[in-house]
Amino acid sequence: MNWPFNKRETISTPISLPTFAISARGGDADYSVWNSTKSNVAEQFKGEVEKKETQFPKGLGEEHPFDLKNIEEMYKKIGIVASIVDKYVDYIWGNRFKVVVENEAAQKILDDWIEDVNFKHHGKKWVREAILKGTGYLELAKNKRKDGGNGGIGEVKVLNANHMYIERDNKGNIIKIRQYVKAFKDFRLERTKDYIEFEPDEVAIITINTIGSCPYGHGVIYPAIILFDNLIGGSTELHTLIKRKAGAPIIATVGDLKAGIFPSQEQLDSLGAKFEWLNNKHEWAFGPEVKVETIDFGNFGAKFEELFGHDEKMISWATQVPEVILGSGRIPEGLATTQRETWQRTISSKQEDIEPTMEQKIFRVVLRANKKEFDLHCEVIWNEPSEEDKKNKVANLIEMLKNPLISIELKKRMQLNIAELLELGNIDDLELAIDEEEAEKKAMRDAMMEQETNPEDTNPAAPNNPKNERGKEENKPQPKVPGTRKPAQSYEVLSSHNNHTHKHIIEGYTTDYELHEWLNFNYVDFVRHINNFIDKDNFVELLAKTTDELKLGKLSSTQIANLKEVMKDGFNNSYSVKEFESVIKSRVNPSNAYYMKDGKKVLAVSAEFRSNLIARTEITRTAVGGSLDYYKEEGVEKVVFVSSLGSRTCAECDALNGSVYTIAESDGVIPVHMNCRCAFVPVVGVQ
């Protein structure tokens, strides 16, 4: 959060009773509470900080928490130290550092300044100082204005933290920053040539791993200094032993005691003389009377492997650089992924520590110097995805676009994201094209819906359209053919609840639909899960549990088994709704369905329409059940109720449209009623 004042500034706020306000600001989350009748209240920090001034030379500032020169030498001489520090720097700065401002003119000023002062080069050195030594100092050379005041920042330069000291007041506010460049024995505080003094706004300071109220950070190397000492010490001892083994004593046995062969002194002296000076070019051949061997130290190198592995792991923990980043050891793929994710969070944390100083002390100063109105928030973008990252993200987005249940708006955002990643052109133009395409699709869907609702009005060639001359002629009453009748466009289904009869009108049952049209989503992606759902489901609403229920028209267990096979065949072979109905009628052969009222059987729906009712309702129920199983398997936690909106949408489904359910809560919600065509959409997001 950006605040219009710094922590050390006095806050003056007019307050009238009753007033009670709490303010939490930035970084260390300090709090101020006002509850007063005064018109102006000035609150400052009350707590004081612990300070430890330099003793020799005295008066320079607060002493460093450790020997920075020693840490610098470790970076120069110990490869693993340099590797750890450089990895931090490289990952923090990423592959394409940039600063974004929501003003085109201000953005141009900032881009030019970053290029002119070579900020990326100096910035990496600045961060390296902070990672290695805990504190990084960047001098900001201010331009002088004609009125004598300071203008913007003209140049930047990294200052060696070894010679930098901070002076603070008792409240922790920085008063002065001093650079000591003379030998300690020549130090005189009153002689300005012994040190250079900076005002707080002339140096940008970043700290890494600050402890308590210490003005300096501790970096990432000092906390592990004992571990580095152990690792280097162990390595030195190992090499010492290897050298000793390479120069191991040679034991030569001359003669054979058992055979009674004894060498003369002359033979012994001659052989000893040959061993006095040896090099790699010597080659030897000995007879049976001379045996040469060395002392066997055993495989002592193996004894160090576990020790070195332990030390390297401890260094990895202490510096927070995972083993997979250091490139040490064989890391299982799952653990390697976790380590990379943890490392990225560590890097993000360091970036968040650095960003406020960059914005407040550097970028906004540059912008304000050009124009007061340019005192704007600056967003630091450290990294952009690599080509491999882009490919993976595009692949994931394409896979998500296959989900037919995602909303149009989310689909549009995904498409634009893909276009941006692939750099396909102007995003605004692409967004306009997508909107136009969706508008055309919507117009076509509306036209189809209108035609289905009133086909005669939307088709000028329809025989019954009075606008068509042929229609007028053919619209004349024709003589009825005995034994024929016009197919019904709807049928009634009766049900009873609490002894009250409810009538359901099933309209448009003669209209055939492809499965994806009826379901309003591409069921093909869920066929396996739909089949599994059908196998495990008991079809309790249709199954007769007693003989009485069987007499009322509920299905037997054999009929349910046949229905399951029909449903699976239908989804596997993409039956239309009418094909489902036809096969159910032939293989399941449902009879009239009844309900009991006042002790008497009342016809709910006749066998003529029963197959149609079962087909439509069970297609929706099993498809939604399978899709929910798929979402659960993919880790989706919540879904949204989506009604099949149209002229026939019932009030109950219309009211539920947009409702959010957990996966557990969604079980059994759809179908809401017979002939229901609603569905669930997963709640998903794109990063």
Rosetta blueprint (number, residue, H / E / L):
1 M L
2 N L
3 W L
4 P L
5 F L
6 N L
7 K L
8 R L
9 E L
10 T L
11 I E
12 S E
13 T E
14 P E
15 I L
16 S L
17 L L
18 P L
19 T L
20 F L
21 A E
22 I E
23 S E
24 A E
25 R E
26 G L
27 G L
28 D L
29 A L
30 D E
31 Y E
32 S E
33 V E
34 W E
35 N L
36 S L
37 T L
38 K L
39 S L
40 N E
41 V E
42 A E
43 E E
44 Q L
45 F L
46 K L
47 G L
48 E L
49 V L
50 E L
51 K L
52 K L
53 E E
54 T E
55 Q E
56 F L
57 P L
58 K E
59 G E
60 L E
61 G E
62 E E
63 E L
64 H L
65 P L
66 F L
67 D L
68 L H
69 K H
70 N H
71 I H
72 E H
73 E H
74 M H
75 Y H
76 K H
77 K H
78 I L
79 G H
80 I H
81 V H
82 A H
83 S H
84 I H
85 V H
86 D H
87 K H
88 Y H
89 V H
90 D H
91 Y H
92 I H
93 W H
94 G L
95 N L
96 R L
97 F L
98 K E
99 V E
100 V E
101 V L
102 E L
103 N L
104 E H
105 A H
106 A H
107 Q H
108 K H
109 I H
110 L H
111 D H
112 D H
113 W H
114 I H
115 E H
116 D H
117 V L
118 N L
119 F H
120 K H
121 H H
122 H H
123 G H
124 K H
125 K H
126 W H
127 V H
128 R H
129 E H
130 A H
131 I H
132 L H
133 K H
134 G L
135 T E
136 G E
137 Y E
138 L E
139 E E
140 L E
141 A E
142 K E
143 N E
144 K E
145 R L
146 K L
147 D L
148 G L
149 G L
150 N E
151 G E
152 G E
153 I E
154 G E
155 E E
156 V E
157 K E
158 V E
159 L E
160 N L
161 A H
162 N H
163 H H
164 M E
165 Y E
166 I E
167 E E
168 R E
169 D L
170 N L
171 K L
172 G L
173 N L
174 I E
175 I E
176 K E
177 I E
178 R E
179 Q E
180 Y E
181 V L
182 K L
183 A L
184 F H
185 K H
186 D H
187 F L
188 R L
189 L L
190 E L
191 R L
192 T H
193 K H
194 D H
195 Y E
196 I E
197 E E
198 F E
199 E L
200 P H
201 D H
202 E H
203 V E
204 A E
205 I E
206 I E
207 T E
208 I L
209 N L
210 T E
211 I L
212 G L
213 S L
214 C L
215 P L
216 Y L
217 G E
218 H L
219 G L
220 V L
221 I L
222 Y H
223 P H
224 A H
225 I H
226 I H
227 L H
228 F H
229 D H
230 N H
231 L H
232 I H
233 G H
234 G H
235 S H
236 T H
237 E H
238 L H
239 H H
240 T H
241 L H
242 I H
243 K H
244 R H
245 K H
246 A H
247 G L
248 A L
249 P L
250 I E
251 I E
252 A E
253 T E
254 V E
255 G L
256 D E
257 L L
258 K L
259 A L
260 G L
261 I E
262 F L
263 P L
264 S L
265 Q H
266 E H
267 Q H
268 L H
269 D H
270 S H
271 L H
272 G H
273 A H
274 K H
275 F H
276 E H
277 W L
278 L L
279 N L
280 N L
281 K L
282 H L
283 E L
284 W L
285 A L
286 F L
287 G L
288 P L
289 E L
290 V E
291 K E
292 V E
293 E E
294 T E
295 I L
296 D L
297 F L
298 G L
299 N L
300 F L
301 G L
302 A H
303 K H
304 F H
305 E H
306 E H
307 L H
308 F H
309 G H
310 H H
311 D H
312 E H
313 K H
314 M H
315 I H
316 S H
317 W H
318 A H
319 T H
320 Q L
321 V L
322 P L
323 E H
324 V H
325 I H
326 L H
327 G L
328 S L
329 G L
330 R L
331 I L
332 P L
333 E H
334 G H
335 L H
336 A H
337 T H
338 T H
339 Q H
340 R H
341 E H
342 T H
343 W H
344 Q H
345 R H
346 T H
347 I H
348 S H
349 S H
350 K H
351 Q H
352 E H
353 D H
354 I H
355 E H
356 P H
357 T H
358 M H
359 E H
360 Q H
361 K H
362 I H
363 F H
364 R H
365 V H
366 V H
367 L H
368 R H
369 A H
370 N H
371 K L
372 K H
373 E H
374 F H
375 D L
376 L L
377 H L
378 C L
379 E E
380 V E
381 I E
382 W L
383 N L
384 E L
385 P L
386 S L
387 E H
388 E H
389 D H
390 K H
391 K H
392 N H
393 K H
394 V H
395 A H
396 N H
397 L H
398 I H
399 E H
400 M H
401 L H
402 K L
403 N L
404 P L
405 L L
406 I L
407 S L
408 I H
409 E H
410 L H
411 K H
412 K H
413 R H
414 M H
415 Q H
416 L H
417 N H
418 I H
419 A H
420 E H
421 L H
422 L L
423 E L
424 L L
425 G L
426 N L
427 I H
428 D H
429 D H
430 L H
431 E H
432 L H
433 A H
434 I H
435 D H
436 E H
437 E H
438 E H
439 A H
440 E H
441 K H
442 K H
443 A H
444 M H
445 R H
446 D H
447 A H
448 M H
449 M H
450 E H
451 Q H
452 E H
453 T H
454 N L
455 P H
456 E H
457 D H
458 T H
459 N L
460 P L
461 A L
462 A L
463 P L
464 N L
465 N L
466 P L
467 K L
468 N L
469 E H
470 R H
471 G H
472 K H
473 E H
474 E H
475 N L
476 K L
477 P L
478 Q L
479 P L
480 K L
481 V L
482 P L
483 G L
484 T L
485 R L
486 K L
487 P L
488 A L
489 Q L
490 S E
491 Y E
492 E E
493 V E
494 L E
495 S E
496 S E
497 H E
498 N L
499 N L
500 H E
501 T E
502 H E
503 K E
504 H E
505 I E
506 I E
507 E E
508 G L
509 Y L
510 T L
511 T L
512 D L
513 Y L
514 E L
515 L H
516 H H
517 E H
518 W H
519 L H
520 N L
521 F L
522 N L
523 Y H
524 V H
525 D H
526 F H
527 V H
528 R H
529 H H
530 I H
531 N H
532 N H
533 F H
534 I H
535 D H
536 K H
537 D L
538 N L
539 F L
540 V L
541 E L
542 L L
543 L E
544 A L
545 K L
546 T L
547 T H
548 D H
549 E H
550 L H
551 K H
552 L L
553 G L
554 K L
555 L E
556 S L
557 S H
558 T H
559 Q H
560 I H
561 A H
562 N H
563 L H
564 K H
565 E H
566 V H
567 M H
568 K H
569 D H
570 G H
571 F H
572 N H
573 N L
574 S L
575 Y L
576 S L
577 V H
578 K H
579 E H
580 F H
581 E H
582 S H
583 V H
584 I H
585 K H
586 S H
587 R H
588 V L
589 N L
590 P L
591 S L
592 N L
593 A E
594 Y E
595 Y E
596 M E
597 K E
598 D L
599 G L
600 K E
601 K E
602 V E
603 L E
604 A E
605 V E
606 S L
607 A H
608 E H
609 F H
610 R H
611 S H
612 N H
613 L H
614 I H
615 A H
616 R H
617 T H
618 E H
619 I H
620 T H
621 R H
622 T H
623 A H
624 V H
625 G H
626 G H
627 S H
628 L H
629 D H
630 Y H
631 Y H
632 K H
633 E H
634 E L
635 G L
636 V L
637 E L
638 K E
639 V E
640 V E
641 F E
642 V E
643 S L
644 S L
645 L L
646 G L
647 S L
648 R L
649 T L
650 C L
651 A H
652 E H
653 C H
654 D H
655 A H
656 L H
657 N L
658 G L
659 S L
660 V E
661 Y E
662 T E
663 I H
664 A H
665 E H
666 S H
667 D L
668 G L
669 V L
670 I L
671 P L
672 V L
673 H L
674 M L
675 N L
676 C L
677 R L
678 C L
679 A E
680 F E
681 V E
682 P E
683 V L
684 V L
685 G L
686 V L
687 Q L
